[in-house]
């Protein structure tokens, strides 16, 4: 029973962490595109720059996660890029 409860708590933590990475990057990517929309004429450049800027908050969160857990997650960075895109 305790192992099942521990697995449920860990799954809940993973879901919350995934949601934070995806959500923060999506919001940052959206606003980055809005801010640079008038600056860059090429829509391709806007998407690339907004995605890169949108990835920054999730990458910073990954630094915090790394300091707390001592592990780097490629999945979290993929969620950051997906959210920012």
Legacy VTK file of the C-alpha trace (Angstrom):
# vtk DataFile Version 3.0
C-alpha trace
ASCII
DATASET POLYDATA
POINTS 85 float
0.000 0.000 0.000
2.753 2.429 0.920
4.554 1.814 -2.376
1.338 2.511 -4.312
0.791 5.738 -2.371
4.400 6.766 -2.972
4.008 6.077 -6.709
0.817 8.138 -6.803
2.499 11.069 -5.081
5.477 10.862 -7.457
3.149 10.733 -10.489
1.295 13.772 -9.162
4.589 15.644 -8.720
5.613 14.722 -12.283
2.293 15.953 -13.660
2.623 19.242 -11.783
6.235 19.652 -12.935
5.305 18.867 -16.556
2.416 21.317 -16.401
4.679 24.048 -15.054
7.290 23.531 -17.771
4.711 23.427 -20.561
2.522 26.221 -19.195
5.249 28.717 -18.338
6.891 28.253 -21.714
3.581 28.544 -23.581
2.777 31.838 -21.875
6.297 33.174 -22.405
6.298 32.095 -26.075
2.931 33.737 -26.690
3.957 37.056 -25.164
7.379 36.937 -26.817
5.700 36.640 -30.199
3.329 39.496 -29.359
6.220 41.736 -28.333
8.432 41.005 -31.355
5.588 40.818 -33.887
6.184 44.357 -35.149
9.976 44.097 -34.982
10.609 41.131 -37.274
9.084 41.036 -40.757
9.595 37.328 -41.374
7.084 35.051 -39.667
9.711 32.291 -39.599
12.105 34.496 -37.667
9.315 35.510 -35.273
8.533 31.870 -34.527
12.184 30.979 -33.931
12.907 34.003 -31.728
9.643 33.665 -29.775
10.294 29.946 -29.224
13.804 30.636 -27.969
12.602 33.420 -25.659
9.651 31.319 -24.527
11.969 28.488 -23.545
13.901 30.674 -21.078
11.461 30.465 -18.104
11.246 26.673 -18.403
15.018 26.405 -18.701
15.382 28.491 -15.536
12.913 26.187 -13.799
15.035 23.243 -14.943
18.069 24.874 -13.293
16.081 25.075 -10.045
14.974 21.439 -10.462
18.600 20.436 -11.065
19.750 22.211 -7.907
16.980 20.543 -5.870
17.167 17.035 -7.359
20.629 16.858 -8.902
19.207 15.609 -12.193
18.680 17.223 -15.590
15.540 16.244 -17.518
15.570 16.190 -21.314
11.811 15.609 -21.167
11.321 18.873 -19.282
13.351 20.777 -21.876
11.281 19.178 -24.641
8.137 20.347 -22.830
9.648 23.830 -22.601
10.270 23.960 -26.348
6.854 22.489 -27.146
5.090 24.992 -24.922
7.038 27.921 -26.322
6.351 26.850 -29.908
LINES 1 86
85 0 1 2 3 4 5 6 7 8 9 10 11 12 13 14 15 16 17 18 19 20 21 22 23 24 25 26 27 28 29 30 31 32 33 34 35 36 37 38 39 40 41 42 43 44 45 46 47 48 49 50 51 52 53 54 55 56 57 58 59 60 61 62 63 64 65 66 67 68 69 70 71 72 73 74 75 76 77 78 79 80 81 82 83 84
